[in-house]
Amino acid sequence: MRIASLLPAATEIVGALGLADDLVAVTFECDRPEDVRATRPVVVDTALPAGLTPAEIDATVRERAAQGLPQYALDREALRDAAPDLVLTQDLCRVCALPASTVAEALGALDLDATVLTVDPHTLDEVLDAIAAVARAADSPAAGEALVAELQERLHAVDQAVKDRPRPLVLALEWVDPPFLPGHWVPAMVRRAGGEPLAGIDGGRSVATTWDEARAHAPDVALVAPCGFGLDDAIAQAKAVRAELPGVPLVAIDSASYVVRAGPRLVDGIEALAAALHPDAVPAPPPGRITALG
């Protein structure tokens, strides 16, 4: 089967299912499996300029949205040449990836007869369901069942490790300038890692907040998890959080890989966060995932 993935999480799911050889098109953000962009046509690119600060990104996204301009660009000719049988896309967030409506319109204009699967999980359980759905759409249901069972087993191991332990109050920040509280599966990640999430909306969208409101929550720990950024950038952005939340211990995480991408590595993120919150109960993760800044 020829699979075009227009969503980094979907690309990662396809790879984790052992179907990377079926990928015929990806996005500019797809980095798992490794080197996937170097060996596949990139059919989705960002419309945002490079090198912007978090505040500039926020302002640019808001301005483009107000003007009705897209955040991403689809290379229709490259998609047509890829001739996919299955296209994986999303409607969860127009800031995070190309919307399904754009894909459907493009396929119609290009006269491509491809199945479109929209991957739109809002909760941790729905992420696992999405993995199984991708596997079924790719005619590999057994691979999906095996992967989901493995992920559930790892989640159960974390549950057992943190069970009955004190649960620190965790303020997760999905953006720092301006500050945003996370939604979707992130509060559940904090909970499964042995923390108690402050604010944020289970299964809902991320919401803007203020630093006064953040301080009023009186967190025991602040999780710096800026959407789309890796660990080094999260550590750098934590400086602004420290200035606003003096005295609150900070934990920075590679959010792009382990928090905001709705794929198998969310379980890696939960394991890493559990190790940061309960270092005497959960093994430390490999370097490069999470850092406790004190």
Stockholm file with secondary structure:
# STOCKHOLM 1.0

chainA/1-294         MRIASLLPAATEIVGALGLADDLVAVTFECDRPEDVRATRPVVVDTALPAGLTPAEIDATVRERAAQGLPQYALDREALRDAAPDLVLTQDLCRVCALPASTVAEALGALDLDATVLTVDPHTLDEVLDAIAAVARAADSPAAGEALVAELQERLHAVDQAVKDRPRPLVLALEWVDPPFLPGHWVPAMVRRAGGEPLAGIDGGRSVATTWDEARAHAPDVALVAPCGFGLDDAIAQAKAVRAELPGVPLVAIDSASYVVRAGPRLVDGIEALAAALHPDAVPAPPPGRITALG
#=GR chainA/1-294 SS CCEEECSHHHHHHHHHTTCGGGEEEEETTCCSSTTHHHHSCEEEEECSCTTCCHHHHHHHHHHHHHTTCCSEEECHHHHHHHCCSEEEEBCSCTTTSCBHHHHHHHHHHHTCCCEEEECCCCSHHHHHHHHHHHHHHTTCHHHHHHHHHHHHHHHHHHHHHHTTSCCCEEEEESEETTEEECCTTHHHHHHHTTCEECSCCTTSCCEECCHHHHHHTCCSEEEECCTTCCHHHHHHHHHHHHHHSTTCCEEEECHHHHTSSCSTHHHHHHHHHHHHHCTTTSCCCCTTSEEECC
#=GC SS_cons         CCEEECSHHHHHHHHHTTCGGGEEEEETTCCSSTTHHHHSCEEEEECSCTTCCHHHHHHHHHHHHHTTCCSEEECHHHHHHHCCSEEEEBCSCTTTSCBHHHHHHHHHHHTCCCEEEECCCCSHHHHHHHHHHHHHHTTCHHHHHHHHHHHHHHHHHHHHHHTTSCCCEEEEESEETTEEECCTTHHHHHHHTTCEECSCCTTSCCEECCHHHHHHTCCSEEEECCTTCCHHHHHHHHHHHHHHSTTCCEEEECHHHHTSSCSTHHHHHHHHHHHHHCTTTSCCCCTTSEEECC
//
